[in-house]
C-alpha cells in the first residue's frame, strides 16, 4: 500500500493509503500539475502545464503542450508507465487532460482524466 495524494487522514483515524494503480495515477497528477521550481529538492520536477493556460490558444501550442507533458511523464515516471495517448484542452480557466497509458508492471492499459481550474 502507498500513501494517498493529497495526504489526509482516513475515516479510521490513520494515514490514508491506496493500492499501487491508484498511487501511479496520483503520481501522474503530480507530474502534470506541478510547475518546475515548486519543489525545493527537485527543481526540475513537473511539466509546467499551469503556466501555459494563459498563452494564446493555437494548434502549435496544443502540440507543444502535449510534447511537454509527455516528456515530463517519460522523465519522471518512465519506469512505471508507457504513455499511449495524451489530449490536453483548455476552456476558459480550466485545464482538461486525458491520458491513456500502460502500467509496465502489469501491462494493463489505463485511462485517466484530470481537470484543474487555474
Number of C-alpha atoms within 10 A of each C-alpha: 11 14 16 18 16 9 10 13 12 11 8 7 8 9 13 17 17 14 11 13 16 16 17 17 18 16 17 21 19 17 21 21 19 18 18 16 13 13 12 9 8 10 11 16 21 26 24 21 19 17 12 14 19 11 8 7 12 9 8 9 13 16 12 12 20 20 14 17 23 20 16 20 25 15 13 17 16 15 12 16 24 18 18 13 12 17 15 18 16 17 9 10 11 14 19 15 19 15 18 16 19 16 18 13 11 10 11 11 14 15 13 13 14 15 15 12 12 11
